[in-house]
């Protein structure tokens, strides 16, 4: 069996990629790595002159403010609200000394508009088989723009822009599943549920383009993607499920496990992790790639019994 994290190429982004990216509330994981290893943990907010320092327990990325972040430290500071989480000024990869961990489910929103040929242009319904069954360099790659004759994407080139690290920094925002924007509950089976029947996290952002309304006549931002990278330890019996629109792909250990491609109404898919031949007690990566591409509704419901282990933010 391959190294569970080797199949997912990861790179830390420069601090300027998320405008003034400094993330509040940071504990850390013994599995966090330095920038070369690919896991990036965020320290406690905006204060860090998080100098680049490496060691057996982690490394810090540069930032502005007071204090330092290194393999064993945290930084304190005040952040400004942006994209649903506390954003300040210093990012550092941290490692724990006491085994405590507060996992982070913070991903990246990228805003688009109808001028992009893949947004507000296709309405094929549910289309499975759009992407290859393995991630390449940490992202999904187009396999077929029109599976079954139902075109859903213009080309491999246009699709490559959806989750590009070079996306316009002024149209790129962090988003925290635990920010309160999504309704968070625990169902009767003990699974955590994050959901919204009006998932428009970029409404009111400077990059939002006007002229698109929901079914109630409210102007909304209907054109964006969301990327979330996490880690977890497989214990047995876990489930990951998604219900919503539009495209949603989930990859575990770099392999496609949930496929809800296309522009469509609410569709659902799930995976029982026991079917994946994982090794109990071993850490694996989970990457989720979502897109909202067309009027006039946006639904998001993520349900899982997975226990996440990444105490810092994994940008990729």
C-alpha positions in Angstrom: 0.0 0.0 0.0 1.3 3.5 -0.8 2.1 6.1 1.8 -1.3 7.6 2.5 -0.1 11.2 1.9 2.3 10.5 -1.0 -0.4 10.5 -3.6 -1.5 14.0 -2.8 1.0 16.6 -3.9 0.9 19.5 -1.4 2.5 22.9 -1.4 2.2 25.7 1.0 1.0 29.0 -0.5 2.8 32.3 0.0 1.3 34.4 2.7 0.0 36.9 0.1 -2.1 34.3 -1.6 -4.9 34.7 0.9 -5.1 38.4 1.5 -3.4 39.0 4.8 -3.8 35.3 5.7 -3.3 34.8 9.4 -5.6 32.3 10.9 -6.9 32.5 14.4 -7.3 29.7 16.9 -4.4 27.3 16.2 -3.6 24.2 18.0 -1.3 21.8 16.2 -0.8 18.2 15.2 2.2 15.9 15.5 1.5 15.1 11.9 2.0 18.7 10.7 5.0 19.0 8.4 7.2 21.8 7.3 6.6 23.6 4.0 8.5 21.0 2.0 6.3 18.3 3.5 3.2 20.2 2.6 1.1 20.6 5.8 0.6 24.2 6.9 -0.7 24.9 10.4 -1.9 28.2 11.4 -1.0 29.8 14.7 -3.2 31.7 17.0 -4.1 34.7 14.9 -2.5 37.8 13.5 0.5 38.4 15.7 3.3 36.4 14.3 6.4 37.5 12.9 6.3 33.9 12.1 9.9 33.5 11.0 10.8 30.7 8.8 12.3 28.2 11.1 12.5 24.5 10.6 13.1 21.6 13.0 11.9 18.2 13.8 8.4 19.5 14.8 7.6 22.0 12.1 8.4 25.3 10.5 6.9 28.7 10.3 6.1 30.9 7.3 6.8 34.6 7.3 4.3 37.2 8.4 4.0 40.6 10.1 3.3 41.4 13.7 4.5 40.6 17.1 5.9 37.3 18.3 7.3 34.3 16.6 6.0 31.0 15.4 8.2 27.9 15.2 8.0 24.2 15.6 6.7 24.4 19.1 5.2 27.8 19.4 2.0 29.7 18.7 1.4 33.4 17.9 -1.3 35.6 19.3 -3.0 38.5 17.6 -6.1 40.1 16.4 -7.6 39.3 13.1 -10.1 40.9 10.8 -13.1 39.0 9.7 -12.8 37.7 6.1 -14.4 34.8 4.4 -16.0 33.6 7.6 -12.8 33.2 9.7 -10.5 35.4 11.6 -7.8 36.6 9.3 -4.7 38.4 10.7 -1.1 38.5 9.8 1.2 35.5 10.3 1.1 31.8 9.4 3.3 29.2 11.0 3.4 25.4 11.0 3.1 24.3 14.6 3.6 21.0 16.3 2.1 20.0 19.7 3.9 19.2 22.9 0.9 18.0 24.8 -1.1 16.0 22.3 -4.0 18.5 22.2 -5.6 19.2 18.9 -8.4 21.4 17.6 -8.8 20.3 13.9 -9.2 22.9 11.3 -11.7 22.6 8.5 -10.7 25.7 6.6 -10.6 25.7 2.9 -10.3 28.1 -0.1 -13.1 29.9 -2.0 -12.2 31.1 -5.5 -14.7 33.6 -7.0 -15.5 33.5 -10.7 -18.0 35.1 -13.0 -20.1 34.4 -16.1 -17.2 35.5 -18.3 -15.5 32.2 -17.5 -16.8 29.7 -20.1 -17.5 26.9 -17.5 -19.8 29.1 -15.4 -23.4 30.0 -16.3 -22.9 28.3 -19.6 -23.7 24.6 -19.1 -26.7 22.9 -17.5 -26.3 19.2 -18.2 -27.6 17.7 -15.0 -25.7 15.1 -13.0 -22.6 14.0 -14.9 -20.3 11.4 -13.4 -16.9 10.7 -14.9 -15.8 14.3 -15.6 -12.6 13.9 -13.6 -9.9 11.3 -13.4 -10.0 8.9 -10.6 -6.7 10.1 -9.1 -5.5 13.6 -8.1 -2.6 15.0 -10.0 -0.4 17.6 -8.2 -3.1 17.8 -5.5 -6.0 18.7 -7.8 -8.6 16.9 -9.9 -7.9 16.7 -13.6 -10.5 16.6 -16.4 -11.0 13.2 -17.9 -13.9 13.9 -20.3 -15.7 17.2 -20.9 -18.8 15.5 -22.0 -19.4 12.0 -20.5 -22.3 10.3 -22.1 -22.6 13.2 -24.6 -23.5 15.7 -21.8 -21.1 18.5 -22.1 -20.3 20.1 -18.7 -16.9 21.7 -19.1 -15.3 23.6 -22.0 -11.9 22.1 -21.9 -9.1 20.7 -19.8 -7.5 24.2 -19.8 -10.6 26.0 -18.6 -11.1 23.3 -15.9 -7.6 23.7 -14.7 -8.4 27.2 -13.6 -11.1 26.2 -11.1 -8.6 25.3 -8.3 -5.5 27.1 -9.6 -3.0 28.4 -7.0 -2.5 31.4 -9.3 -6.2 32.5 -9.1 -6.6 36.2 -8.6 -5.7 36.9 -4.9 -8.4 39.6 -4.7 -11.0 36.9 -5.6 -9.6 34.2 -3.2 -10.9 33.8 0.3 -10.5 31.4 3.2 -13.7 29.7 4.5 -14.1 27.9 7.8 -16.8 25.2 8.0 -16.9 26.0 11.7 -17.3 29.7 11.3 -21.1 29.6 12.0 -22.1 30.3 8.4 -23.1 26.6 7.9 -25.6 25.0 10.3 -23.7 22.4 12.3 -25.5 19.5 13.9 -25.0 15.9 14.9 -27.5 13.4 13.5 -29.0 10.4 15.1 -26.1 8.2 14.0 -23.6 10.5 15.7 -22.4 12.0 12.4 -21.5 15.6 12.1 -23.5 17.6 9.5 -22.6 20.9 8.0 -25.4 22.4 5.8 -27.0 25.4 4.1 -29.9 25.6 1.7 -28.6 29.0 0.6 -24.8 28.5 0.3 -23.6 31.9 -1.0 -20.5 32.5 1.1 -19.2 35.2 -1.2 -22.2 37.4 -1.3 -21.1 41.0 -0.7 -17.5 40.4 -1.4 -15.7 42.9 -3.6 -15.2 40.3 -6.4 -18.9 39.5 -6.6 -20.5 40.3 -9.9 -24.0 41.7 -9.9 -27.0 40.7 -12.0 -27.8 37.1 -10.7 -30.7 36.4 -8.4 -31.9 33.4 -6.5 -35.5 32.1 -6.6 -36.6 34.7 -4.1 -35.2 37.6 -6.2 -32.1 38.2 -3.9 -28.9 39.1 -5.7 -26.3 36.3 -5.1 -22.9 35.2 -6.1 -23.5 32.0 -8.0 -20.0 31.4 -9.5 -17.3 30.1 -7.2 -15.3 27.0 -6.3 -14.4 25.6 -2.9 -11.4 23.4 -2.0 -10.8 21.7 1.4 -7.8 19.6 2.3 -7.8 17.6 5.6 -6.2 14.6 7.3 -7.8 11.9 9.5 -6.9 8.6 11.2 -9.0 5.7 10.0 -10.6 3.9 12.9 -13.2 1.8 11.0 -16.9 2.4 10.3 -16.5 6.0 9.1 -18.8 7.5 6.4 -18.4 10.6 4.2 -21.5 11.9 2.4 -22.4 15.0 0.4 -25.7 16.3 -0.9 -26.0 19.5 -2.9 -25.2 21.3 -6.1 -23.3 21.7 -8.3 -20.1 19.7 -8.8 -18.6 17.9 -5.8 -15.6 15.5 -5.8 -14.0 13.9 -2.8 -10.7 12.1 -2.8 -9.3 9.9 0.0 -5.6 9.0 -0.3 -5.7 10.8 -3.6 -8.4 8.5 -5.0 -11.8 9.5 -6.1 -14.5 8.3 -3.7 -17.4 10.7 -4.3 -18.4 11.9 -7.8 -21.2 14.4 -8.2 -20.1 16.3 -11.3 -22.2 18.6 -13.5 -24.6 21.5 -13.1 -27.7 20.1 -11.5 -30.2 20.3 -8.6 -29.5 18.6 -5.3 -27.7 15.3 -5.9 -26.2 12.9 -3.3 -23.3 10.5 -3.1 -21.4 8.8 -0.2 -18.6 6.4 0.6 -18.2 4.0 3.5 -14.6 4.1 4.3 -14.6 0.4 5.2 -14.9 -0.3 1.5 -11.6 1.4 0.7 -9.2 -1.2 2.1 -7.6 1.4 4.5 -5.4 0.4 7.4 -6.8 1.1 10.9 -4.8 3.6 12.9 -3.1 5.0 9.7 -3.4 8.6 8.7 -4.9 9.5 5.3 -5.7 12.6 3.4 -9.2 13.8 2.4 -9.6 16.5 -0.2 -13.0 18.0 -1.3 -13.5 20.0 -4.4 -16.8 21.8 -4.9 -18.2 24.2 -7.5 -21.3 26.4 -7.7 -21.7 27.3 -11.4 -25.3 28.4 -12.2 -28.4 30.1 -11.0 -30.8 29.8 -9.3 -30.0 27.8 -6.1 -27.1 26.6 -4.1 -27.2 23.8 -1.6 -24.4 22.3 0.5 -24.7 19.4 3.0 -21.6 17.5 4.2 -22.1 14.6 6.6 -19.3 12.6 8.1 -18.3 10.5 11.1 -14.6 11.1 10.3 -12.4 12.4 13.1 -10.1 14.9 11.6 -6.5 15.3 12.7 -5.1 18.4 11.0 -4.8 21.0 13.6 -3.5 23.5 11.1 -4.8 24.7 7.7 -3.7 22.5 4.8 -3.7 24.8 1.7 -2.6 22.0 -0.5 
